[in-house]
Amino acid sequence: MSNLIQWNIRSMQANRDKLQILLSDFNTAVVCLQEMQIKANNDVSIKYYSIYHRPVIENNGTFHRGAAILIKKLHCAQSYRYHHISNKSSANAE
């Protein structure tokens, strides 16, 4: 069984290192991210993952929202275990 993680990342740029740790520590197959805060013209890439994302919405110079699904390359359909990452525990799965 592979892992599926959902996380309100609150800025991909600020938490990219924590995301890399999650991906390696949990051998994560699928990651659902919210509040990515990535603009449409930014190229997002993470080694070994296909990324499908919706860019942020700009409101008076402030960026909000943005979501992404990361799927590990070469993964077939299979069962997944779900981990929710709370903002308090950052990179520690509960």
Secondary structure, DSSP 8 states (H G I E B T S, - for coil): -EEEEEEE-S-HHHHHHHHHHHHHHTTEEEEEEE-----TTS---BTTEEEEEE--EEETTEEE--EEEEEETT--S--EEEEEE-TTTTT---
